[in-house]
Amino acid sequence: MLVRNLMTGVALAAMLASSALAAEMPAAQPVVLKAARMFDAAAGKIVSPGLVVVQGDRIEAVGANAHLPDGAKVIDFGDATLTPGFIDAHVHMGEEDSSDWYRNFFNKTQRHPAELALRATANTRKMVEAGFTTVRDVGGEDYIALGLRNAIAAGIVEGPRMLVANYAVGSTGGHADDRNYRPDLVPQSGPLLGVCNGADECRAAVRYQIKYGADVIKFMPSGGVLSLTDPVDVPELSQEEMNAIVSEAHAWHRKVAAHCHGDLAAKMAIKAGVDSIEHGTFLSEETLKLMKEKGTYLVPTLFATYWVGKHADEYPPAMGEKARAAAAQGQKMFAMAAKAGTKVAFGTDAAVEPHGLGAFEFSLMTSAGFTPVQALQAAMTGAADLLGVSADAGTLEAGKLADIVVLPGNPVEDIHVTEHPKFVMHGGKVVKDATAG
C-alpha cells in the first residue's frame, strides 16, 4: 500500500508540475494567411480574397470578415490561392520502387527493416512538402507504416498525418502473398501477415491487423499488375471470404479498401459491402453505376497506371504485359466513372511512382473527364469523407486542423499549379515556405 501511495503521489506531483509549466508557457502567436484567392472545397468554388486565421494547430476564423487577433503574424502571399491540405487515400510510405523489379525484390529482402524505416522518413517529408497533409497507407511490411504514423504523431518525424492498414489481406498465391521464394527456404505467410484461405482464416487476418494498430483494412479481391503469378482479372477470394473480411472489419469500426483491377472481383467486393474500390482499372460501366448506387468510392490511382505504362518494357515480361494493358484502360475507365457520377477519392499509389509527385494525379483526372474543381474536391472533401476525417480535414473552416497549402496562381484555371506549392502548413506548423529568404 505504501508503494502504491508513493507512486500515486509521484504521478500526481509530475502532473501538477506539467500543468504549472504549461500555464507558464505563452500561447502560440496567432498567424494570419492572406492571398488573392481561397478554394472553398465544400462549395466547390474560388472565393476572394483568401484569409485564414490560425491559432495553435487549429483554424480560428476564415474569410474577409474574420477578426484579426492583436499581435498576429500576417503573411500575405499576393497572387496565390489558399487551399485545404491535400489528402492521398492510397499510398505505401514504407516503400519506393524503381522500374527495376529485380532490384526492388533484392532490396526488400536484403535491407533490414530498421534501414527501410529510416529511408521511409524521406518519403514522408517529400509527401508533406508536396502539400499532402493526410494520407492513407494501404499496405506494407514489417509495420514500417505503423511506426511512421506513430513517429509523425509524436512530432519525431516530419510527414503527413497517417492512417495505416498494416499487411494487406488476401489469398495464398494472390497479390497479398509476395513470398515467391523456394518454400523450403522461407516460411510461408499466414493470417498474421495477411494471407488467408477460408472465411475463418480471413477473419483472423483482419483481427491480427487490428490487434497491431490498423486504422483501415486493405484486402486483395483481384490480382495485381506488379506481381508475377496472378492475372489482374481473376477473383482471388471467394464471396464467403470477402464477406468475412468486410463484416469483421466493419464490426471493429474499420473501413475497408479493396484492391480491384478486375470487374468481377469488384462486383463481389461491392456485394460484400466494401467502402472503396482501389484502382478499378478494368471496371465496366455497369459496375461504376452500381458503385454510385451503393455509395462505394473509387480511388483511381491514375498516376500508377500511367507510370507502369511508361516503364512497361523495364518490368519482367509477365508484368510488362499487364502494365501496358492497365495503362491503356485506366483513363478510359475513369472517363466512364466521371460520366456515371461515381464517388471519387483522390489516390496515387505512391511508391509505384516516386513519392512527392502525387499532384500529377490532378491533371490526369482532368484530362479524363473531371473538371479542376472536381479533381480538387476528390483530394479534399471526397478523400476526407472516405477516410472518416471530415471533422478535422478537407475544408478550410473554423475549428478544423490548420492544414493549408498555398498555390501560385489559380488551380481552377491551371490545375498544374498544384504540382508547385509555395507554402505548406500542417497542423499549424510550417513545413515548407518557398517564399522565405
Secondary structure, 3 states (H helix, E strand, C coil): CHHHHHHHHHHHHHHHHHHHHHHHCCCCCCEEEEECEEEECCCCEEECCEEEEEECCEEEEECCCCCCCCCCEEEECCCEEEEECEEEEEECCCCCCCCCHHHHHHHHHHCCHHHHHHHHHHHHHHHHHCCEEEEEECCCCCCHHHHHHHHHHCCCCCCCEEEECCCCEECCCCCCCCCCCCCCCCCCCCHHHCECCCHHHHHHHHHHHHHCCCCEEEECCECCCCCCCCCCCCECCCHHHHHHHHHHHHHCCCEEEEEECCHHHHHHHHHHCCCEEEECCCCCHHHHHHHHHHCCEEECCHHHHHHHHHCHHHCCHHHHHHHHHHHHHHHHHHHHHHHHCCCECCCCCECCECCCCCCHHHHHHHCCCCCHHHHHHHHHHHHHHHHCCCCCCCCCCCCCECCEEEEECCCCCCHHHHHCCCEEEECCEEEEECCCC
